[in-house]
Amino acid sequence: MSYQVLARKWRPRTFEDMVGQEHVLQALIHALDNQRLHHAYLFTGTRGVGKTTIGRLLARCLNCETGVTATPCGTCSSCQEIQEGRFVDLIEIDAASRTGVDDMRELTDNVQYSPSRGRFKVYLIDEVHMLTNQSFNAFLKTLEEPPEHVKFLLATTDPQKLPVTVLSRCLQFNLKRMTPEHIAGHLRYVLTQEGIPFEEPALWLLARAADGSMRDALSLTDQAIAFGNQKLSGSDVSNMLGTIDQRDIEKLVNALVENDGPALLSEIGRVSDFAPDYSVILADLLSLFHRVTMEQVVPGSVDNSLGDAAQVESLARRLSAEDAQLFYQAALMGRKDLSVTPDARMGFEMTLLRMLAFRPGADRREPPAVASGGSSSGQESREDPEPGPVAPTAPPVEAVPEPEPESGPEPEVEPEPEVETEPQLQPEPEPEQVAEAPQAEPVAEPPEELPDNGEFVWEQDFRSLGIAGMPGNLASNAAMSRNGDEIVLTIDEGHARLLNARHEEKIVEALRNRFGDTITLRIEQGDAGGKTPAAWEERRRLARQKAAEEAIRNDPAVQSIVERFEARVVEDSIRPV
C-alpha cells in the first residue's frame, strides 16, 4: 500500500476535528442546525488553515443521506464519495487555471441542471480572486440568484482583490492563522497516534517554521521524520530548518544577562556551525524581549504560545527594563543591518556585542593596553599618567531607549532665536537686535523655585544626582520632601506602576552619594503638585520658547522683511538656541 502523507491522512473528517477555527465552525453549525443556509459562502485566510477542508465538510453536511446536519454520518455513499473526491455533485474548480470568461459561462450554463446524486449541487471555487473581471461579470447574476439546489463555496487567500459586488453577495468567514501553541498541540497528537518518538523542542521548532499553516506544519513534520530516521529530535529539526532551537536562544540570552563576553562569543561560534539564518535568530530574540517587557509591565501576561513561558518569566525578573529595551532596539537595528554587512555572521556578532557594550549602567573604560614585542601590558599601564580605572560616569543617553529630558539647569546665556521666513531670506541680525531677545527669559526661572542660598533644590538640581535611564525618568516625575535622613518621593499612580525594586535601588544609591549613607527612601503615590524636575524643566522650556517667539516678533530686521517682501514668519520653526 502506498504511503499517504500526513497532511492528507490527518485532514479533518468532521467539524470536531478542526483545530483553531472555532469562530467559523460555530456559525456554520448553528446555521445547519436551524436550516438557515445561505447560497454563497466565502472563506478567506492564509494557505493551509482549512478553507477547502471546511468547504468539503460543508458539502458533506448538505448532502449526507441522513439529512442536512452538522454531524454527517460518514458512512453513507454520499459522505464516502465526497471524502474520496469522486462525488459527482461536488464540482471543485481551480480559478487559477480556469480564469477565462468562457469557463465561467460554461459553469453558469450548467447551474440550472438539478443534482445527479445529492441534495445540492455544490460549487467549490478555490483561489477565486484569480478570475478576470469579465469572468466575475458573467458570474455575478448567477451568484446573486442561483437555483435553490445550488450552493457556492468560494475560497481565497487574497480577498482584497475581489470586487465588492462579489463580497456583498457572500457570507464571509475569515479563517485565522494557527498559533504555534495550536500547531504544537496537534503535532503532539498526530505523532503519538503514528507512534513516532519526538522531543518537545522539535515540535515548537516545526510550529514556528509553519508560520500559521497547519498543512505546512504537517508537511515539515513528514520531512523531519525522514530526516531523523523515524524520530524527531530538536537538533535534527534545527539542522533541517537551518535554525537553532529554543535552548540555543536561551544560552545566548543567558550570556547577555550575565554580561559574559567570552561565553557569548563561544555560543555564537557554536550556533554558526549550523549555518543558521541569522535574521531568524534575531527575530526570535525580538519576540523574546518583547514578551519579557510585556511580563515586566503586566506581570502574569505571558502565555506559552512559543513553549517558553518559564524562560520569559525568569528573564523578566533578571533583566532590568532598560536592558530589555536596549536588547530589543539593538536586535531590531541589527536585523536591518544584516543586508548591508559584508558577512551575515559579522553583523549578527556585532549586534550581540553592541548589546553588551552599550548596556545601561556599564562603566566607560579606556581601551586595553596591547602588548607588542618585548613590552608588556604592565609597562604600558605605568606609562599612563593616571593609572587605575577611570571614574565612572553616567551611562550614555544613546544606550537608553527612553528619551531623557534636558540635563541640568540651563546656563545663564540667553537664547538666540532661529527663524524661517517666506521668502527664505536670512538677514544678518545686528548685535543690539540679538541682545533684545533675553528680556523675556526671567519667565523661565520663577524666583520661588530658585532660592539663592546654596542649598539643594530638588526641581533645579535633580540632574546633578546623575540618575540615568528609567529610574531617572521616574524620579524626575516625583516631588521630594525630606525629614532628617528620610527622603519621601511623591509620584503619581501611572509612573508608580512602572517603579520596581531595581529602580528604587538606583535612586537610593544616587541620593546616598549626595546626602550620605544614612539616607532612607520612601515612595508615596499621590499628586506631585507640579513640584517635579520634569515639570520645572517643561516650564523653563516653554518660557524660553515664548521668549524666543517674542524676540522674533519684535526684531526690527524681521519686521522690515515682513513689510518689504510681504513675508510671513513660520511660527513653528522658531527654536531657542
N, C-alpha and C positions, 0 to 999 in steps of 0.2 A: 504494500500500500504506500502511495506517495506521501511525503511529509507535507503537512499543512502548516503554514506559517502562523505564528501566534496571533498576529493582528486579525487574521481571518477566523482562526479556530475559536478565539475568545471574543468574537463580535457579539454584542448583546442580542439575546433572543427574546427578551421581554423588557418592558419598561423598568422593572425592578432591577435588571442587570445593568442599567445605565448608571454611569458614575459622574457626579458633578454637575448635572443639568436638571436638578430638581425643579427649578422655577419654570422650565419649559414643560416638563413631564406633568407637573401638577395641573397646568392649564389644559393640556391635551386630555388627561384622564377625566377631568371634570366635564369637558365638552363631550367626550364619548359616553360617559355615564348618563348625561342628561340629554343626549341626542341633539346637541346644539352644534352642528357641524358646519363649518364654513366651506366654500367651494374652492378656496385658494389659500395655501399656506406658504410663507416664505421663511426659510431657515438660513440665518446668517452666522458667520463665525469663522475663525481661522481653520486651517487644514487639520484634519484628524480629531475633531471634537465631537463628531457624531451626527452631522447634518443628514447624510444619505442613510445612515443607520436608522435614525428616527423616522425618515420617510418610509423606509421599508417596513418598520414596525407598525407605522400608522396604516400602511396598505394591508397588513395582516389583520389589524383591528377592524378595518372596514369590510373585509371580505371573508372573515372567519365564518365557517358554516354554522357555528353556534349562534351567530348574530353579531351585530355591531357591538363591540365590547372592548374595554380597556385591558382585558386579560384573555387574549386569544388562546385557543386550546393547544395549538402547536402540533396537533396530531391529524387534523382533517387534511384532505387533499389540497385545499387552497393554501393553508398555512405551510404545508411542506413544499409545495411548488414555489411559493414566494420565497421561502427560506433557501431553496436551491437555485433560485434565479431563473425559473422557467414558467412562471405564471403568465399566461397569455394576456391578461388584462392589466398587468403592471408594465407600462411602457417607460423604460428608462432611456433618457435622451442626454447625450453629452453635448451641451451647447457650444463647447469649444471647437468641436469638429463639424457641427451642423448649424452654421450661422446664417446660411442663405435664406432669402425670403421664400424660395421655392420649397425648402424643407418645412418652413413654418406653415405655408399654405397646405401642404400635404397633411400636416398634423391637424389643422383646423377642419379640413375636409373629413377626416376620419372620426372627429369628436362626436359627430351626430349619430354614429352607429352604436347600438347597445352592446354592453359587455358580453363576451362569449361564454365565460365560465363563472365569473364572480358577480358580486352585488354592485360593485362600482368599477368603472374603468379609471385607473389611476395613472396620471402622467407625472413622472418624477424627472424633472429637468435640472441637471447639475450644471454648475457654473453658468447660470442663466445670464449673468452680466456680459457674457461674450457675444450675445446676439446683437445683430446690427439694428440700427434704428428702423430700417424697413421691416425687419422681422418683428420687432416689437409692435409696430403699427398694425401689421397683419394679425397679430396675436391679441391685441387689446380688446376687441369686441367679444371674442370668444372667452377671454379671461374674465370679463365682467359678467357675462350672462351665459355660462355654459349649461348644457343639459343637466338634468337632475342626477343622471347616472355617472357624471364625470367629476373627478377631484384633481386639482393641480397642486403638486408639491414642488416648490422651487427651492433651490439651494445655491448659495453664492458665498464667496469669500470677500467680495467687494461690493457691498450694497450701494455705495455712493455712485456707482456707475449705472445704476438702474434708473430709468425715467420715473419721475414722480407719479406719472399716470399708472405705472405698474405697481408701485409701492402702495398707492391708495386703494388698490383693488385686492390687496392681500392682507391676511393676518400675519404680522411679522414677529418672529421669535429670534432673539439674539442668543446664541449659544456661547457660554463663557469659555475662556481658556482654562485648561486644567491647572490647578495649583500643584506644586511639587509634592505636597502632602497627599493629595488625592492620587496622584500618579504612583508615588511610592507605595501607598497602601494597596492599590490594585495590583501592582507588580508583585508585592509580597504574597497576595492571594494566588495569583496565577502560577508563580514559581513553586509555591507549596503544593498546589494541585498537580503540577507537572513533575514533582519530585526532583527539582533541580536545587542543589545546595547553593546558598548565597550568603554574602556578607552584607550587613546593613548599610555600610558606606557606599557599596556598589549601587544599591537602589537609589540613593539620593543623587549620586552622580548621573545616573540614567534619567532620573526625574528632572533634574535641572537642564540636562542636554536636550530633552524633548521639547523644551520651550512651549509648554502648554498643550501639546498634542499627544493624546493617548495612543494614537496609531503610531506616531514616531517613536514613542517610548517602547511599544511592543516590538517594533522593527529593530530598534537598537538593542533590545534585550535578546532577540534572536541572534544578532551579530555578536553580542558579548558571550552568549553561550557557546557559539562556535569558536570564538577567540580563546575562551578559557577552558575548552575541552570539557563541556557539560557541567561547568560550575562557574559561579560568579564571585570573583574576589575584587576588592577595591582597587588593588594595584593593577590587575588585568584590565578592568574597565577604564581606569585612568590612562593606561598606556594606549588603549584602543581609541579613546576620545581625544588624546593629546592634551589632557588637562591634569590637574592634581586634585587629590581628594581633600575632604574637609580637615583631615588630620594634618596634612601639609600646610593648609592655611592657618591652622591653629598654632603650629610650630613657628611660622613666620611672625604671627602676631605676638606670640609669647616673647620672641626675641626683641620685638619692638617695645613691648611693655617693660621688659627687664632692662632696656637700654643696653643690650648686649650686642655690640657691633660684630665681634668675631662669630658669634652664633648665628647672627643674621646672614653674614656672608657665606657661612657654611651651608645654611639652609637654601640660599639662593643657588649655590653651586650644585647642591643635591637635586633640587627640582629641575634645574636646567638640563640635567642628564636625560630627562624625559622629553626634551624639545617641546615644551608646552606652548600654548597660545598665551603670551603674557598679557594681552588685552583682557582675556577671560579671567585671569588671576586677579587683575586689578578690579575688574567688575565684581568679582566675589568679595574682594576687600571693601569696595564701596558699599555693597549690600550689607556687609557685616557691621561697618562703622555706622551706617545709617540706623540699623536696628539697635546698636548699642546706645546711640544718642536717644532714640525713642524710649528705651528702657530707663535711661537716666532721667529724662524729663517726666515720663509717666511710668513709674515702677509697676511691673506686672503686665505691661502691654505687649511684651514679646510673645510671639507664637512659635510653634515648632514647624513652620511651613518649609524650612530647609533642614530640619533634623538637627539643629544646633542650638536649641533654646538654652540648654545648660551653659554652653560656652558664652552665649550672649549675656546671660545674667552675670556670669563670673567677670567678664570683661567690663560690664557696666559698673561693677564695684571696684575694679582695679584701676581703670582708666579715669583720669580727670576729664571733665567736659572739654577743656581746652585741647587735650591730647586727641580726643575723639574727633573734634572739629578739624584740627590740623591734619590728622591722618587722612580724613575724608577729602579735604581740599587737595592735599598732596597727591593722593591716588587719582583724583579727578583730572588734575593738570597733567600728571604723568601719563595717563591713558591718552590724552590728546596729543602728547609729545611723541608717543611711540612711532607715529607715522613719519616723523621727520628726523628721528635719531638714526645714526649710521648703523646701529646694531640694536635689535629689539631687546636683547638681554641687558645691554648697556643702559638703555632707557629705563628698564624695569629696576635694575640695580640702583641707579641714581635716584629713582623715585623713593625707594625704601630708605636709602641713606639720607635723603633730604628730610624724611620724617624724623630721623634721629638728630640730624644737625640743627634743625630749627624747632625742636621740641620746646614748648614753653617751660621756663624755669631753668633751662640749661645755661650754665655759665659760659661766657665767651672766653676762649683761651687762645694763647699765642700758638702758631703752628709749631709742631715738634721739631726739635733740632735734628738735622740729618747728619750722621757720621760719615765722613769720606776720608779715604787714605788712612793716615795714622792718627787723625783726630778722633776724639770720642765725643759723645753727646754731653758728657760731664764737663769737658773742657769748653764746649760751646756755651754751656749754661753759665760757667764762671765768667765768660766774656760779657755776658749780659749785665748792664749796669744795675738792673733791678731784678735779681733772681727771685724765684718763687712764683706762685700763681698770681695772676692779675686780679685785683679786687673785683668782686662780682658786680655786674651792672644789671640794670633792669632788662628783662628779655626784650628783644626787638619787636616792635609793633607788627612787622611783617609776618611774624610767626604765629600771631593770634588771629583766628578768623573773625572775632568780634571787633567791630570798629571801636577805636578808643577816642574819647573826647580830647580836646586840646589839652596838652600837658602844661601845668604850671600857670601861674598868673602871667599875663602879658606884660612885657616891658612898657615903660612909660613913653616910648616913642610912638607918636600918634600915627594913625593910618594914612597912607597916601592912596586915595581912591583911584579906581580904574573906571573907564567909561568907554562905551561904544556908542557912536552917534551915526546918524544917517544924514547925508552920505558919510562914508567911513573916513572922516578927516580927524587926525590926531594932532592938534597943535601942541607945541611945547609950552607947558604952563610956566608962568613966571614964578620966582621963588616966593614972593609975598602971597601969590594966589594959593600955593600948596600949603602955606602956613595957616591959612584961614580955616582949613578943614577941622583941625583938632578942637575947635571951640565946642563941638557937640560931645566930645569924649567923656566929660565927667559923668554923663548919664550911666556909663558902664560901671562906675565904681561908687555905689551909694556909700556915704560916709559911715552909716551904721554897720556896714558889713566889713569895713577895713579899719579897726581901731589901731592906731599907730603907737602901740606900747610894747612891741617886740614879742607879744605872746602868740602862740599857735592858734590860728583861726581856721577851723575845720573847712569851711567853704573855700577859702582862698588858698590855704596851704596844703590841701589834701594831696596834690600831686607830688609834693616833696617826700611823701611816705614811700613812693616807688612801688605801689601795689599794681601789678600788671594783670592782664588777661581778664577772665571772668570775675575773679574776686574784686579786682579794681573797678570793674564796671558796676558790680552790685553795690560795693561800698560807696561809690560816688553818688548813688541814688538814695543814700541814707542820711539822716540828720544825727548829729553826735551831741551827747551830753556827758559830763564827767563828774563823778563824785568820788574824790580821793583817787584810789587806784582802780576803781571800776569805771569802765567806759561803756556807755549804752548807745547802741546804734538803732535808731528807729527807721524801719523800712516798710514800704507798702506791701500788700499781700502778693501782688504779681511778681515782684522781684524776690520776695521772701521764699516763694516756692522753688526758685532756682538755686537757693543758697543751700550748700551741703557742708558736711564737716570739714572736708578738704579746703573749701573756700574760707571757712572761718579760721582754720589754722594759719593760712597765709596772711589774713588780715591781722590776727593776733600777733604774728611774728613781726609784721611791719610796725604795729603800734608799740611793741616792746622795744624794738630797735630805736624808736624815737623817744619814748617816755620812761623806759626802764623795764626790767624783768618782772616787776611785781604787778604789772598791769593785767587786769582781767577784762574779759569782753562778755557783754550780754546783748543778745539780739531781741528786739521787740517789734512786733507787727503794729503798724499804725500809720497815721498821716504825718509825713515828714514836714509838712507845712512850708514847702519851698526852701527850707534851710539845708539844702544839699549842695555838694560841689557841682553836680551836674546842672542843677537849676541856676546856680550862681554863674557858671560858665555860659549857659544859654542866655541869661540876662545880659551878660557882658558882650556876647556875640551880637545880640540884637541891637544893643546900644551902639556898638562900633559900626554896624551896618547902617543904622539910622544916621550916625554922624557922617558916614561916607556919602550917603544919598543927599543929605543937606548940603555937604560941601560941593557936590557936583551941581546941584540946583542953583547955588549961589555963586558959582565960579563965573567971573566976568567973561573969561575966554569961551566957556561953554555957552553962555547966554548969547555971546556975539555970533558964534557959529549957528546956533538955532535960528537967530533972527535973520542973518545974512543968507543962509542957504536953505531956509525952511526945513532944517534938520529936526530930528526927534531923538531924545535920549532914550536908549533902551534900558529901562529901569532894572530889568532882571540881570543885566550884565555888570552892574556896579558891585564891586567887591573891595572891601578894605584890604590894604596891603599890610 
